Amino acid sequence: MSELTTVFYATAAFLVLVMPFLQWLIRRIQMSRIYDKIPGPKAYPFVGTLYLFFGKKSHEIFTLIDQRTRRYDGIHRIWVGMTPEVRLSKAEYVEQIISASKHTEKANLYRFLADWLGEGLLTSKGERWFQHRKLITPTFHFNILDGFCEVFAENGSVLVERLQQHADTGHPVNIYPFITKAALDVICETAMGVKVHAQTSGEDNAYVNAVYGLSSLFLDRLVRPWLHPEWTFRRSALGRKQRDLLAVLHGYTRQVIRERKQALQQTVSETNQPTENEFGRRKRLAFLDLLLQSATDTGLLTDEDVREEVDTFMFEGHDTTTAGMSWALFLLALHPDVQERVHQEIDSIFNGSDRPATMQDLNEMKLLERCLKETLRLYPSVAFFGRTLSEDVTLGGYYVPSGTIIGIHTYNVHRDERFFPDAETFDPDRFLPENSERRHPYAYIPFSAGPRNCIGQKFALLEEKSLVSSILRRFRIRSHRTRSEQLMVNELITRPKDGILLYLEERKH
């Protein structure tokens, strides 16, 4: 082989190796020219702006994101590794994205949840999402929720009894694990029709531990750009840990589905109506039962589709309500004047009785509902969510191309002084009709908004009202920590770091 031929082959081999990198570099430069017109922190090759989070604890990451978002006027850009994202924190910009039926596809990073939630309502897109949403919406009908009020009340009663031993001791108790187990009992019975007795078994529940493990793992992966590709993630220690956790989660859900299918086949009569229980009342149908009925009637849902929707509901309906109730109790404990007004409202409804709360009772708790809404403004259970643009848009005068990941900072949208003066102050009366009717419809989005709003928001507010009122019927509460002392962590859900420490004092009627 001549020297010239050798040089030719060497050059060709070099180009084959280098060309993909050059193509990537050219594309990166082109993208940078577009995205770097939008203000944002300095980005570096490969790591983008994630270097700001290296070595930081989860509560420090939350603070850094909040500080970064406040630095810019409603819009900024970041680079998650080599992927540009545009972040929004102004109601007008948010409305452009989530009000339309165009940009309904979730952000690319939701693929990190794909192994867990599959293509359930949270993560699915297009026709599949539309079809499943249409099928599932009737399962949140008023009559179904009315039946769930009994479940809320039963578990609220157990919760109060579990807390009783910590009342009048002079020592604070971390209420977060108590609320967690109560919410787990509620969601397992309402979603899957099974009683797990999380509050009374005295043991850690493997299912809830797996949910927490996966939530934490999501954040760990997010801040490590080298674990974003599936190939590297699956071979990492985090990937192996995820496999183990998913085996617990999916194994449990699939087993419950099998058992519920068998039970439904045995208990449903020829008229396709559920039989009565031993007390002569119609048996409550869980979310899973309704899904299985829908699957039978329409033929549109496989067992695995049902599993994905149940896992999604279990994830979205347990962690979020736990956080919402805990933050609400924290804020009421810090504001004895508001707490006293809530006590008066509850007393006017129950008149000292210990009867369980009905749907009518819960609907009368107007002040408590405003407290819960104001809590979700200050501490939205989901502080951040994302979309993928389906077409080019202009936001705040900046051109943003189709395919861009849009991040929406609910936490910061809720702190816009134009709509919420003195935004850090807890003031439930912001949600009186006369104070909220003219507010921008996208200034308050704890359950998202538009076509992909949270399907379970009525369920969540009813559960929170029921369990929080159960506690306040029995106790007065004081907080061990101030707002500034109580740190937050954001692992998909906005949780209180190290729980919520409250002093419980039994009320004397």
N, C-alpha and C positions, 0 to 999 in steps of 0.2 A: 504493500500500500504506500502510495507516494505521500510525501510530507503535506502536499496541498490537500489531498483527500482526507488525511488525518485532521487537518485544521478545519476542513468543511464539516466533518462529522462532530468534532468537538464543539464547533460554533452552533450547529443544529441542536445538539444535546443541551447546550447552555441555554439556548432560546426556549426550548421546550420546558426547561425547568423554571426559567425566569419569566416567561410570558404571562402565566397566570398571576404572578405577583405584580407585574407591570399593569395588567388589565385592572386588577384590584386597586392599585395605586391611582390610576387615572380616574376610575370611578369614584374613589374616595375624595380626590381633589374636586371633582365635579360636584359631588354631594356637599362637600364642605363649603363651596362657594354659595350654594343655596341656603344651607342651614345656618352657616355662621353669620348670616345677615341678621338672624334672630339673636338677641342678647342671651348670654349664658356663660357658665364658668369655662375656664381654659380646658381644652381637651388634648390628650396625648394619643399617639398611635397605639392600637390594640386595646388599651385599657379605657380609652375615652375619658370620661369624667369620674369613673368609679374609683380612681385613686383616692378621692376625697374620703371614701369609706374604709379604706384599708386599715385594719387594726382597731376599728371602732366597734364598741358594743352596740346592741340593737337599739337601746334607748338613746344613745348618742347619734346614731344614724337618723332616727326620727327627728331629733333636734336640728341636725344639719340640713335635712330636707326642708324643714319648716323655715329655717333662716334663709336658705337659698331661694325659696319661693317668694318670701317677703321682699327680697332684694330687687325683684323685677316686677314690672307693672302688668301683672295678669298673664304674661306669656314669657316663656324662656325655653331654651333648648339645652339638651344634655346629649352625651354619647354614652350609651350602655355598651361598653366594649367598642365594637366597630359599627354599632347600629345607632343612628340618630333618632332622638325622640323629641317631641314638642310637648311641653307641659303647660297646662292652663289653670288659672285660679281666679278667673273673672266670669261672672254669670253670663255676660253677653257672648263671650267666646264659647263657653260650655254649651249654651243653647244652640249655637251654630252646628255643633257636632252631634249632640245626643237627642235633639228634638226631631231630627229627620229620620226617616226609615232607611236612608242611604248608608249611613256609617254605623251599622249595627254589628259589624264583625269586631270581636274582642281583640285586644292587643296581642302581639306575637308571644309575649312572655307568658300568657295564659296557657301556652303549650306545656309549660312546666307542670301544670295541673292535669294534663291529659291522661297520664297513666292512672291517676287517682279517680278523676271525675268523668273520664271518657268524653262523650259528647252529650253531657247533660245540659240543662238550660243555661247554666253559667257560661259554658265554653263552646256550645255549638253555634252554627252560623247558617245563613241562607234558608233554604226551604225546610231543612230538618228542624232548625230552631223554630221557625214559624209554625210548623205542623205540631211539634211537641208543646209549644206554648198554648196553642189552641186546644189541645187535648187536656192539658193540665189545669188550665184556668178554672174550669168548673169544680175542681177539687177544693178550691178556696172559697166556695159559695158560702153565703151567710149561714145557711142551715148546717153546713158541715162544721164551720167555726163555732157555732152555738153548742154543738155536741162536745167540742174540745174544751169548753169552759169548765166542764166537770173535771177533766184531767188536770187543768191548771189549778183548780181549787184543791183537789186531793193532794197534789204534790206541794202546793203552797203550805198546806197544813202540816205535812211532814217536815218541810223546811223550817217552819217556825218552831216545831218541837225539837229539832236538832240544834237550833240556835239558843233555845231556852237555857241550857246549862251554862251558857256564856254570859247571861244577863246578870247585871248587878254584882259583878265580880271585882269591878275597879280595874280590870285589865282589858285591853282591846283584843278583838278577835278578827282574824282575816276572813272576811265573809266570802271572798272570791271562790274558794273551793266548795263552799256550801251551795252557792248560787250555781256553780258549774254542774254539780251533781243533780240539783233540782232541774236545771234546764235539760240535762241529759235524760233524766227520767221522763220529762215531758216530751221531748222530741222522739225518743224511742217508742213511746206509746202512741203518739199522734202520727208519726211518719211510718213506723213499721208494725204497730199493733202489738208490741212486746213490752213486757215490764222487765226492766233490768235491775230495779231496786238499787240504783247507784247510791241513793242517800242512806240506805239502811244496811247495806251489805258489809260496810266497814272495810272493804278492800278497794284498791285502785282498780279502775276499769280499764281493761286492755284496749278496748275500742277507743275510749276518749284519750288515752295516752298516745295511741297511734295517730289520732287527729292532730293533737298538739305537736307530735314529732314531725309530721308532714308539713304543718304550717311553718314551723321553725326551719325545717330543711329547705323550704321554698326560698326564704330570705338568704340562707347560707349560700345557696346556689346562685341567686341573683347577683350578689356582690362579688362573685368569682367568675369573671368572663371566660376563663379557660374551661369552666364546667357547663357553659351554655350549649355547646354542641352535644347531641345525644351520645355520640361515639365515646367522648371522653367521660361524660357524666356516668354512663352505665358501668364503666370500668373503675370508677372511683369509689372510695369508702362511702361517700354520701349516696351514690347510686345503689350500692349494696344494702345500705340502711333503708333506703326507700323501698326496695324490693321486699324486705322483711316486714316493714310496716304495712305495705299494701296487702301482703298475704293475710295479715290479721284483719284488716278492714274489709277486703273483698270476700274473704272466707266467711266472716260473720254475716254480711249482707246477703250473700248468696244462700246461706243456710236458712236465714229468716224468710227469704222469698220462696224457697222450696216448701217450708213448713206452712206459710200463709196460703200458698196455692192449694195445698192439700186440705187445709182447714176450710177454705172458702168452698171447695168442691163438696165437702161434707155437709156444710151448714147452709148453703144456699138452696132454697126450695125450687120447685118447678117454675114458680112465677118469677124466679130470679130476685126474690127479696130476702134480705137477711132474716134469720130466725130471731125470735125473742130470747133474751137471757132468762135466768131463773127467777128474776124479779118482774118478768112480764114486760120489760122495756126492750126496745129494739137495740141490738148490739151496735156499738159505735164502730164505724168503718174508719180505718186508718188511711192515710195518704196512699200507702202501698196497696191496700185493698181496692181503693178507687182506681189506681193505676192498672192493677191486674184485671179489674172489670173492664176498663177501657181497652186494654190489650185484647181481651177476649171478644169484645163487641166490634172493634174496628180492625183487628188483625194488623195494626200499624206498629205495635211495640213488641219486640222480642224480650225474653227474660233479661238479656244483657242491657237492653235499653232501659228496662225498669230498674235494674241495678244502678245504672248511671244516674238516673233521676233521683232515686232514693239516696244514694251517696251524696249527691249535690244538695238535696234538701237537708240531710243530716249535718253536712258541713256548714251550710249557710244558715240553718235554723237553730243551731246549738251554740256555737261560738259567739255569734253576733248578739243574740239576746242575753247571753251571760255577761258580755261586756256592757251592753246597754243598761241592764239592771244594776250592775255593780257601780258604774259611774253615776247613775241616778241616785242611788243610796248615798254615795260619797258626797254629791253636791247638796242633797237635802240635809245631810249631817252637818255640813258647813254653814247652812242657812236655816237656823232654828225658827226664824219668823215664817219662812215659806213652809217649813215642815209642820208648824203649828196650824197653818191654814189647811194643809192637806189632811192633818188629823181631824180637823173640824168637818171637812168634806166627807171623810170616811165615816165619822160618827153619825153624821146626818143621814147617811145611807143605811147603816146597819143598826143604829140605836143600841149599841152595846151587845148585840147578838153575835154569836160565833158561827152563824150559818154560812155555808159556802157562797161565794160571789157568783151571781148569775150574769148572763150577757147584759141584761138590763142594768144591773148594778155597775158593771164596768163602763157602760155607756154614760152613766151619770157622773163618772169621775173626770169631770172636765179639767179641773185644776191639775190633778195628777197627770193627765194626758199632756197638758202644756209643759209640765215639769219634764216629762219624758222626751218631748220634742226639743225642748231647750237643751237637755242633756245631749241628745243626738246632734245638736248644732255644735256644741263645744267639744264633744268627744264622739264624732261619728264612728260607728262600729267598723265601717270600711272607709278609711281616711283617703284612699286613693284607688282609682280604677282606670282602665284603659280601653281605647278603641283603635281600630285601624281605618284610615281614610280610604274610602272607595272612589274618591275623585279629588282633583285639585281644589284647594280652598284658599281664601285670603283671610287671615286672622290678625287683627290689630295692625293691618297694613302690610303684613308679611305674607309672602307667597309660600304655601306649604303643599308639596306635591302629593298626589295619590300614592297610597301605600305607606305613608308615614304613620308611625305609632304615636297616638295622642294620649298623654297622661293627664287625668283630671284630678286635681288636688282638692277633694271635698273639704278637708280640714281647713284649707285656706280660703276656699270659696265662702265658707260659713263665717269668716272673720272680716268680711268686707264692710268697712265702717259706713259706707253709703246706705247699706240696708240694715245693718246691725250696729247702731251707734254704741260706743263703749263696749265693743264686741267681746271682750274677755269677761265681762260681768254676767253672772247667772241671773237671768230675768225671765221667768216663765211667761210673764204678761206680754212678751214680744209676740206670743202666739194667740193673743186675743183676736177675734175676727177683725175688729177695727184697726188693729196694728199690723195685720198680715195680709189683708185683702189686696192692697195695692203694691205689695212687695214683688220684685222681679221673680217670675215663676221658677227660675233656675238659680236663685240665690240660696236656696235651701234644698239640698239633694241627698239626704242621708240614705235614701233608698234608690239612688240614681233617679232617672226621669226619662220621659219619652217612651218609645216602644219597648226598650229593654229595662224598664223599671223593675224593681223587686216584686215578684209575684206574691211573696209572703208577707208583705208589710202589715196588712191588717192582722194576720196571725201573730206577728211579732209584738205589735202594740198591745193586743189583748193579753198575751202571755205576760208581758212586762207589767201591765197594769194589775193583773191578778196576783202575781207573786210579790211585787213591791207593796201592794196594798195589804197583803197577808202579813208581811213583816211589820208594817206601820200600824196595823190594828193592834198588835201586841206590844211593840217597843217604841221608845224614843231613841234616837241615835245621835251620837256625836263622833266626829272624825278625829283620829289620832294625828293625821297629817294635814298640812295646808295644801293648797293647790300647787304652790311652787315646790313643795317637798315631794309631791306625788308624781313620780316620773312615769313616762309612757313608753311602751315598746310597740312596734308595728310589724307583726308577723302575719300578714294578710289581714288580721283583725287588730284594732287599736286596743291593746290590753294595758291594764295598770301594772307597772313593774312592781314586783314583790307584793302583789295583791292590794286589797283595800282594808285598812285597819279601822274598825269602828268599836265604840263603846255602846253596849246595849243596856237600856234601862227599861224594865217592865213598866208598862202604863197601868196606872190605877184608875179604874173607871168610877 
